[in-house]
Amino acid sequence: MNIEPIVRVERLSHRYSATWAIRDINFEIHQTGVLGLLGSNGAGKSTTMNIMCGVLNQTEGFVYIDGIDMRRNPEAAKRKIGFLPQAAPLHLDLTVDEYLVHCAYMRQVEEKNVRPFVEEAKARCGVAHFSKRLIKNLSGGYRQRVGIAQAIIHKPRLVVLDEPTNGLDPNQILEVRALIKEIAEERSVIFSSHILSEVQATCKNIKMIEQGRMVFADTIEAFNNYIIPNSLIMTLDNPPALAALEKIEGITRVLPLAENQFRLHFEGNTKITNRIVEQSVAGGWQLSAINLEKSSLDEVFAQLSGKANTINS
């Protein structure tokens, strides 16, 4: 039996004037949990989410929410979606209660369910004790919780969160991450970010958009295979001349960091540390520390974008 996916995006493209913001985006979501949408700033993430949520009409392609064509029947499709854009749509001069009641009516929640749904959303998002407080008097973390509450108040099948941890302090980020995971136990959540660590900490699956194209779609574990070590930092108590370090097979660049500390860039060679240890012993360099460094996210983007460009050319 074929089960309609919660989200189906087909050949989605959008152009601003003469410039394509996204091109031929395709994916499906079939289950609950958190899907990470990763990409650098300006990659096309927000454009994709705005189209999915009916905020923007696409130039080409289709979006189906629970089998409903967003363009042909936007009202029915939007009933299935909760959306928290990057700038949360909060009315700062309302209390938390006033705002969430307003959102419930906007979402066409039945009159008899408005108060129970508001109370449930407040409890789920941990803002019930601020019911009578003006939103403008809440901290950034609690404002974000109210923003998430309005996105789930009508019990949607899909919740879309655009950069939900932006601007929060470390403790607030941990709290919002935990809240998102809890919400995702009952529904599908799309979590957008340009920060890899946020996606890694929250999501099991990832789709990456770069330069307007989908360049990766798989699990976090598969993505992490791209983040391979390509440099290391080592400390030598009796360092040799830089020329000796540069001659080590596989080393492409040596940068002094301190009197006895160096960053060595190398080409993908899993035995590079063994080679350094052997030469340190032979040369009496007195190696006291060595630590591999991961590829930067920018480098991963460049690798994946290059592969995508090759595929699409």
MIGU-969415 format. One record per residue (C-alpha): residue in three letters; residue number from 1; x, y, z. Coordinates in steps of 0.001 Angstrom, whole numbers. Each point is the difference from the previous one (the first is absolute). Layout:
<vexbas>
<r: ala, k: NUM, u: X, v: Y, w: Z>
...
</vexbas>
This chain:
<vexbas>
<r: met, k: 1, u: 0, v: 0, w: 0>
<r: asn, k: 2, u: 1375, v: 3397, w: -1020>
<r: ile, k: 3, u: -64, v: 2538, w: 2837>
<r: glu, k: 4, u: 16, v: 3656, w: -983>
<r: pro, k: 5, u: 3103, v: 1749, w: 1392>
<r: ile, k: 6, u: -519, v: 2826, w: 2475>
<r: val, k: 7, u: 1981, v: 2253, w: -2354>
<r: arg, k: 8, u: 772, v: -466, w: -3678>
<r: val, k: 9, u: 2034, v: 2626, w: -1857>
<r: glu, k: 10, u: 438, v: -469, w: -3748>
<r: arg, k: 11, u: 2291, v: 1967, w: -2331>
<r: leu, k: 12, u: -405, v: 3102, w: 2154>
<r: ser, k: 13, u: 1599, v: 3127, w: -1480>
<r: his, k: 14, u: -363, v: 3693, w: 676>
<r: arg, k: 15, u: 1400, v: 3055, w: -1691>
<r: tyr, k: 16, u: 324, v: 3547, w: 1327>
<r: ser, k: 17, u: 167, v: 2213, w: -3094>
<r: ala, k: 18, u: 2675, v: -1644, w: -2158>
<r: thr, k: 19, u: 1682, v: -1964, w: 2814>
<r: trp, k: 20, u: -997, v: -3524, w: 1000>
<r: ala, k: 21, u: -111, v: -266, w: 3806>
<r: ile, k: 22, u: -664, v: -3751, w: -79>
<r: arg, k: 23, u: 34, v: -2474, w: -2862>
<r: asp, k: 24, u: -1473, v: -3515, w: -302>
<r: ile, k: 25, u: -434, v: -771, w: 3711>
<r: asn, k: 26, u: -1480, v: -3481, w: 598>
<r: phe, k: 27, u: -658, v: -1859, w: 3250>
<r: glu, k: 28, u: -2606, v: -1847, w: 2049>
<r: ile, k: 29, u: -703, v: -396, w: 3725>
<r: his, k: 30, u: -1799, v: -3159, w: 1087>
<r: gln, k: 31, u: 325, v: -99, w: 3783>
<r: thr, k: 32, u: 173, v: 1900, w: 3248>
<r: gly, k: 33, u: 3327, v: 1302, w: 1263>
<r: val, k: 34, u: 2271, v: 2926, w: -771>
<r: leu, k: 35, u: 1337, v: 615, w: -3492>
<r: gly, k: 36, u: 2871, v: 2461, w: -187>
<r: leu, k: 37, u: 74, v: 2446, w: -2899>
<r: leu, k: 38, u: 3584, v: 1220, w: -117>
<r: gly, k: 39, u: 1586, v: 2663, w: -2152>
<r: ser, k: 40, u: 2088, v: 3135, w: 190>
<r: asn, k: 41, u: -1698, v: 3399, w: 194>
<r: gly, k: 42, u: -1629, v: 783, w: -3347>
<r: ala, k: 43, u: 69, v: -3626, w: -1147>
<r: gly, k: 44, u: -3772, v: -156, w: -566>
<r: lys, k: 45, u: -1258, v: -1539, w: 3256>
<r: ser, k: 46, u: -2447, v: 2766, w: 901>
<r: thr, k: 47, u: -1333, v: 209, w: -3558>
<r: thr, k: 48, u: -673, v: -3758, w: 74>
<r: met, k: 49, u: -1784, v: 183, w: 3353>
<r: asn, k: 50, u: -2028, v: 3069, w: -924>
<r: ile, k: 51, u: -1295, v: -1810, w: -3083>
<r: met, k: 52, u: -726, v: -3173, w: 1976>
<r: cys, k: 53, u: -2001, v: 1988, w: 2533>
<r: gly, k: 54, u: -1967, v: 1961, w: -2595>
<r: val, k: 55, u: 1629, v: 3346, w: 720>
<r: leu, k: 56, u: 1481, v: 203, w: -3511>
<r: asn, k: 57, u: -1189, v: -1364, w: -3338>
<r: gln, k: 58, u: 2645, v: -1982, w: -1847>
<r: thr, k: 59, u: 1071, v: 695, w: -3565>
<r: glu, k: 60, u: 17, v: -3702, w: -861>
<r: gly, k: 61, u: -687, v: -3330, w: 1660>
<r: phe, k: 62, u: -2408, v: -1389, w: 2586>
<r: val, k: 63, u: -407, v: -279, w: 3767>
<r: tyr, k: 64, u: -2422, v: -2531, w: 1485>
<r: ile, k: 65, u: -826, v: -33, w: 3712>
<r: asp, k: 66, u: -1640, v: -3270, w: 998>
<r: gly, k: 67, u: -961, v: -416, w: -3645>
<r: ile, k: 68, u: -1453, v: 3518, w: -344>
<r: asp, k: 69, u: 1395, v: 2255, w: -2731>
<r: met, k: 70, u: 1116, v: 3187, w: 1778>
<r: arg, k: 71, u: -542, v: 2171, w: -3055>
<r: arg, k: 72, u: -3449, v: -1338, w: -932>
<r: asn, k: 73, u: -1421, v: -338, w: 3505>
<r: pro, k: 74, u: 2145, v: 2143, w: 2299>
<r: glu, k: 75, u: -2531, v: 343, w: 2809>
<r: ala, k: 76, u: -374, v: -3753, w: 469>
<r: ala, k: 77, u: 3757, v: -553, w: -280>
<r: lys, k: 78, u: 813, v: 2738, w: 2518>
<r: arg, k: 79, u: -2262, v: -1623, w: 2594>
<r: lys, k: 80, u: 2549, v: -2828, w: 86>
<r: ile, k: 81, u: 2991, v: 2337, w: 603>
<r: gly, k: 82, u: 1405, v: 1955, w: 2912>
<r: phe, k: 83, u: 2623, v: 2568, w: -959>
<r: leu, k: 84, u: 2504, v: 2006, w: 2010>
<r: pro, k: 85, u: 1847, v: 2321, w: -2396>
<r: gln, k: 86, u: 3410, v: 1421, w: 818>
<r: ala, k: 87, u: -1627, v: 3185, w: 1328>
<r: ala, k: 88, u: -2639, v: -1404, w: 2360>
<r: pro, k: 89, u: -3441, v: 1608, w: -686>
<r: leu, k: 90, u: -556, v: 1108, w: 3588>
<r: his, k: 91, u: -2309, v: 2821, w: 1113>
<r: leu, k: 92, u: 2152, v: 1440, w: 2762>
<r: asp, k: 93, u: -2742, v: 2071, w: 1632>
<r: leu, k: 94, u: -2210, v: -3035, w: 610>
<r: thr, k: 95, u: 282, v: -2402, w: 2903>
<r: val, k: 96, u: 992, v: -3588, w: -730>
<r: asp, k: 97, u: -3630, v: -1079, w: 498>
<r: glu, k: 98, u: -1412, v: 2737, w: -2221>
<r: tyr, k: 99, u: 2446, v: -767, w: -2762>
<r: leu, k: 100, u: -514, v: -3770, w: 3>
<r: val, k: 101, u: -3788, v: 342, w: 71>
<r: his, k: 102, u: 297, v: 2335, w: -2987>
<r: cys, k: 103, u: 2212, v: -2562, w: -1787>
<r: ala, k: 104, u: -2473, v: -2803, w: 730>
<r: tyr, k: 105, u: -2809, v: 1951, w: -1643>
<r: met, k: 106, u: 2272, v: 908, w: -2915>
<r: arg, k: 107, u: 682, v: -3727, w: -430>
<r: gln, k: 108, u: -3764, v: -659, w: -45>
<r: val, k: 109, u: 12, v: -2113, w: 3162>
<r: glu, k: 110, u: -3581, v: -822, w: 1008>
<r: glu, k: 111, u: -1380, v: 2281, w: 2712>
<r: lys, k: 112, u: -349, v: -2852, w: 2522>
<r: asn, k: 113, u: 3663, v: -967, w: -502>
<r: val, k: 114, u: 1606, v: 3446, w: 173>
<r: arg, k: 115, u: 618, v: 110, w: 3757>
<r: pro, k: 116, u: 1077, v: -3681, w: 343>
<r: phe, k: 117, u: 2357, v: 343, w: -2979>
<r: val, k: 118, u: 1502, v: 3216, w: 1401>
<r: glu, k: 119, u: 582, v: -1615, w: 3389>
<r: glu, k: 120, u: 1564, v: -3068, w: -1607>
<r: ala, k: 121, u: 2338, v: 2080, w: -2187>
<r: lys, k: 122, u: 1074, v: 2128, w: 2970>
<r: ala, k: 123, u: 706, v: -3066, w: 2116>
<r: arg, k: 124, u: 1895, v: -1744, w: -2803>
<r: cys, k: 125, u: 2183, v: 3065, w: -622>
<r: gly, k: 126, u: 543, v: 838, w: 3670>
<r: val, k: 127, u: -1611, v: 3450, w: -11>
<r: ala, k: 128, u: -3146, v: -660, w: 2073>
<r: his, k: 129, u: 1414, v: 1960, w: 2959>
<r: phe, k: 130, u: 279, v: 3075, w: -2258>
<r: ser, k: 131, u: -3626, v: -92, w: -1188>
<r: lys, k: 132, u: -787, v: 3543, w: 1111>
<r: arg, k: 133, u: 3357, v: 1555, w: -798>
<r: leu, k: 134, u: 449, v: 2292, w: -2987>
<r: ile, k: 135, u: 2113, v: -1673, w: -2671>
<r: lys, k: 136, u: 2259, v: 3063, w: -213>
<r: asn, k: 137, u: 1043, v: -671, w: 3617>
<r: leu, k: 138, u: 1172, v: -3567, w: -699>
<r: ser, k: 139, u: 3603, v: -1025, w: -619>
<r: gly, k: 140, u: 1105, v: -1032, w: -3490>
<r: gly, k: 141, u: -195, v: -3681, w: 906>
<r: tyr, k: 142, u: -3565, v: 240, w: 1277>
<r: arg, k: 143, u: -1083, v: 2093, w: -2974>
<r: gln, k: 144, u: 1267, v: -2804, w: -2211>
<r: arg, k: 145, u: -1989, v: -2502, w: 2063>
<r: val, k: 146, u: -3138, v: 2082, w: -551>
<r: gly, k: 147, u: 814, v: 38, w: -3711>
<r: ile, k: 148, u: 214, v: -3803, w: 13>
<r: ala, k: 149, u: -3261, v: -182, w: 1984>
<r: gln, k: 150, u: -1854, v: 1913, w: -2725>
<r: ala, k: 151, u: 1432, v: -2411, w: -2578>
<r: ile, k: 152, u: -1424, v: -3084, w: 1744>
<r: ile, k: 153, u: -3217, v: 1422, w: 1450>
<r: his, k: 154, u: -2251, v: -1542, w: -2683>
<r: lys, k: 155, u: 1722, v: -3423, w: 207>
<r: pro, k: 156, u: 1494, v: 5, w: -3517>
<r: arg, k: 157, u: 1593, v: -3052, w: -1629>
<r: leu, k: 158, u: 3021, v: 2066, w: -1076>
<r: val, k: 159, u: 1881, v: 2692, w: 1947>
<r: val, k: 160, u: 2515, v: 2160, w: -1868>
<r: leu, k: 161, u: 2561, v: 1929, w: 2082>
<r: asp, k: 162, u: 2285, v: 2482, w: -1750>
<r: glu, k: 163, u: 3223, v: 598, w: 2005>
<r: pro, k: 164, u: -1837, v: -485, w: 3345>
<r: thr, k: 165, u: 3144, v: 259, w: 2165>
<r: asn, k: 166, u: 1384, v: 3177, w: -1592>
<r: gly, k: 167, u: 933, v: 2669, w: 2541>
<r: leu, k: 168, u: -484, v: -2219, w: 3057>
<r: asp, k: 169, u: 2574, v: -545, w: 2725>
<r: pro, k: 170, u: 1466, v: -3511, w: 511>
<r: asn, k: 171, u: -2460, v: -993, w: 2743>
<r: gln, k: 172, u: -2979, v: 1211, w: -2030>
<r: ile, k: 173, u: 1280, v: -1922, w: -3038>
<r: leu, k: 174, u: 106, v: -3242, w: 2020>
<r: glu, k: 175, u: -3550, v: 606, w: 1250>
<r: val, k: 176, u: -1370, v: 702, w: -3482>
<r: arg, k: 177, u: 1783, v: -3060, w: -1423>
<r: ala, k: 178, u: -1633, v: -2202, w: 2643>
<r: leu, k: 179, u: -3404, v: 1553, w: -722>
<r: ile, k: 180, u: 346, v: -610, w: -3737>
<r: lys, k: 181, u: 903, v: -3661, w: 559>
<r: glu, k: 182, u: -3016, v: -409, w: 2274>
<r: ile, k: 183, u: -2348, v: 1539, w: -2576>
<r: ala, k: 184, u: 1470, v: -2277, w: -2684>
<r: glu, k: 185, u: -1117, v: -3100, w: 1885>
<r: glu, k: 186, u: -3546, v: 634, w: -1279>
<r: arg, k: 187, u: 501, v: 1810, w: -3314>
<r: ser, k: 188, u: 2480, v: 770, w: -2739>
<r: val, k: 189, u: 2277, v: 2966, w: 617>
<r: ile, k: 190, u: 2200, v: 1807, w: -2515>
<r: phe, k: 191, u: 2818, v: 1798, w: 1781>
<r: ser, k: 192, u: 1931, v: 2527, w: -2088>
<r: ser, k: 193, u: 3442, v: 1277, w: 933>
<r: his, k: 194, u: 3288, v: 1158, w: -1480>
<r: ile, k: 195, u: 1808, v: -1322, w: 3103>
<r: leu, k: 196, u: 1080, v: -3626, w: -374>
<r: ser, k: 197, u: 247, v: -664, w: 3742>
<r: glu, k: 198, u: -3674, v: 949, w: 431>
<r: val, k: 199, u: -1109, v: -2449, w: -2663>
<r: gln, k: 200, u: 2298, v: -2739, w: 1339>
<r: ala, k: 201, u: -1357, v: 436, w: 3525>
<r: thr, k: 202, u: -3664, v: -55, w: -1007>
<r: cys, k: 203, u: -554, v: -1990, w: -3200>
<r: lys, k: 204, u: 342, v: -3586, w: -1181>
<r: asn, k: 205, u: -380, v: 793, w: -3680>
<r: ile, k: 206, u: 1338, v: 2911, w: -1974>
<r: lys, k: 207, u: -591, v: 1697, w: -3316>
<r: met, k: 208, u: 2485, v: 2614, w: -1083>
<r: ile, k: 209, u: -669, v: 2843, w: -2401>
<r: glu, k: 210, u: 2892, v: 1975, w: -1412>
<r: gln, k: 211, u: -115, v: 2576, w: -2786>
<r: gly, k: 212, u: -3690, v: -770, w: -440>
<r: arg, k: 213, u: 397, v: -3739, w: -630>
<r: met, k: 214, u: -399, v: -3088, w: 2118>
<r: val, k: 215, u: 3534, v: -1323, w: 396>
<r: phe, k: 216, u: -491, v: -2621, w: 2705>
<r: ala, k: 217, u: -2886, v: -2081, w: 1377>
<r: asp, k: 218, u: 763, v: -2773, w: 2489>
<r: thr, k: 219, u: 548, v: -720, w: 3687>
<r: ile, k: 220, u: 2178, v: 2062, w: 2320>
<r: glu, k: 221, u: 2355, v: -2984, w: 203>
<r: ala, k: 222, u: 449, v: 12, w: -3771>
<r: phe, k: 223, u: 566, v: 3752, w: -2>
<r: asn, k: 224, u: 2642, v: -304, w: 2702>
<r: asn, k: 225, u: 2021, v: -2159, w: -2376>
<r: tyr, k: 226, u: 693, v: 3187, w: -1956>
<r: ile, k: 227, u: 1387, v: 1749, w: 3051>
<r: ile, k: 228, u: 3295, v: -1826, w: -121>
<r: pro, k: 229, u: 3174, v: 1233, w: 1695>
<r: asn, k: 230, u: 2171, v: 2095, w: -2315>
<r: ser, k: 231, u: 2318, v: 1693, w: 2477>
<r: leu, k: 232, u: 1522, v: -624, w: 3390>
<r: ile, k: 233, u: 1621, v: 1947, w: 2798>
<r: met, k: 234, u: 3087, v: -1425, w: 1640>
<r: thr, k: 235, u: 2351, v: 1049, w: 2774>
<r: leu, k: 236, u: 3718, v: -843, w: -187>
<r: asp, k: 237, u: 2282, v: 644, w: 2964>
<r: asn, k: 238, u: 3051, v: -141, w: -2289>
<r: pro, k: 239, u: -1337, v: 1183, w: -3379>
<r: pro, k: 240, u: 2080, v: -240, w: -3186>
<r: ala, k: 241, u: 190, v: 2629, w: -2733>
<r: leu, k: 242, u: -3258, v: 542, w: -1923>
<r: ala, k: 243, u: 1603, v: -1545, w: -3078>
<r: ala, k: 244, u: 221, v: -3355, w: 1797>
<r: leu, k: 245, u: -3723, v: 67, w: 787>
<r: glu, k: 246, u: -866, v: 1013, w: -3559>
<r: lys, k: 247, u: 1877, v: -3023, w: -1331>
<r: ile, k: 248, u: -2273, v: -2479, w: 1809>
<r: glu, k: 249, u: -1881, v: -1992, w: -2641>
<r: gly, k: 250, u: -3603, v: 1263, w: -368>
<r: ile, k: 251, u: 578, v: 3361, w: 1674>
<r: thr, k: 252, u: -1083, v: 2912, w: -2223>
<r: arg, k: 253, u: 520, v: 2966, w: 2335>
<r: val, k: 254, u: 1577, v: 773, w: 3375>
<r: leu, k: 255, u: -1000, v: 2997, w: 2144>
<r: pro, k: 256, u: 1808, v: 879, w: 3237>
<r: leu, k: 257, u: -2546, v: 863, w: 2733>
<r: ala, k: 258, u: 2321, v: 460, w: 2966>
<r: glu, k: 259, u: 3590, v: -716, w: 896>
<r: asn, k: 260, u: -536, v: -3763, w: 132>
<r: gln, k: 261, u: -3418, v: -369, w: -1648>
<r: phe, k: 262, u: -847, v: -486, w: -3689>
<r: arg, k: 263, u: -3028, v: -493, w: -2222>
<r: leu, k: 264, u: 648, v: -2498, w: -2785>
<r: his, k: 265, u: -2341, v: -264, w: -2980>
<r: phe, k: 266, u: -2, v: -3303, w: -1817>
<r: glu, k: 267, u: -1697, v: -1847, w: -2827>
<r: gly, k: 268, u: -2360, v: -2845, w: 885>
<r: asn, k: 269, u: 2416, v: -2447, w: 1553>
<r: thr, k: 270, u: -1270, v: -1977, w: 2979>
<r: lys, k: 271, u: 3555, v: -1011, w: 997>
<r: ile, k: 272, u: 1356, v: 3539, w: 254>
<r: thr, k: 273, u: 119, v: -64, w: 3808>
<r: asn, k: 274, u: 1969, v: -3273, w: -7>
<r: arg, k: 275, u: 2500, v: 1534, w: -2413>
<r: ile, k: 276, u: 406, v: 3113, w: 2177>
<r: val, k: 277, u: 523, v: -2100, w: 3135>
<r: glu, k: 278, u: 2625, v: -2129, w: -1747>
<r: gln, k: 279, u: 1925, v: 3011, w: -1293>
<r: ser, k: 280, u: -245, v: 1749, w: 3366>
<r: val, k: 281, u: 1582, v: -3006, w: 1712>
<r: ala, k: 282, u: 2680, v: -318, w: -2675>
<r: gly, k: 283, u: 845, v: 3687, w: 85>
<r: gly, k: 284, u: -299, v: 490, w: 3756>
<r: trp, k: 285, u: -2734, v: 2649, w: -392>
<r: gln, k: 286, u: -1656, v: -1011, w: 3312>
<r: leu, k: 287, u: -3635, v: -38, w: -1148>
<r: ser, k: 288, u: -2189, v: 800, w: 3013>
<r: ala, k: 289, u: -3440, v: 576, w: -1575>
<r: ile, k: 290, u: -1792, v: -559, w: -3309>
<r: asn, k: 291, u: -3648, v: 763, w: -796>
<r: leu, k: 292, u: -1857, v: -476, w: -3279>
<r: glu, k: 293, u: -2263, v: 2818, w: -1205>
<r: lys, k: 294, u: -3217, v: -473, w: -1974>
<r: ser, k: 295, u: -680, v: 1608, w: -3354>
<r: ser, k: 296, u: -1808, v: 3303, w: 369>
<r: leu, k: 297, u: -3646, v: 226, w: -1002>
<r: asp, k: 298, u: 951, v: 2385, w: -2812>
<r: glu, k: 299, u: 2310, v: -2676, w: -1414>
<r: val, k: 300, u: -2755, v: -2603, w: 242>
<r: phe, k: 301, u: -2393, v: 2357, w: -1808>
<r: ala, k: 302, u: 2613, v: 528, w: -2703>
<r: gln, k: 303, u: 570, v: -3747, w: -429>
<r: leu, k: 304, u: -3697, v: -815, w: -233>
<r: ser, k: 305, u: -797, v: 2991, w: -2206>
<r: gly, k: 306, u: 2763, v: -1020, w: -2382>
<r: lys, k: 307, u: -1411, v: -3508, w: -239>
<r: ala, k: 308, u: -3506, v: 1383, w: -555>
<r: asn, k: 309, u: 1238, v: 2335, w: -2733>
<r: thr, k: 310, u: 1716, v: -2929, w: -1700>
<r: ile, k: 311, u: -3169, v: -2057, w: 173>
<r: asn, k: 312, u: -2239, v: 2818, w: -1221>
<r: ser, k: 313, u: 2268, v: 1196, w: -2827>
</vexbas>
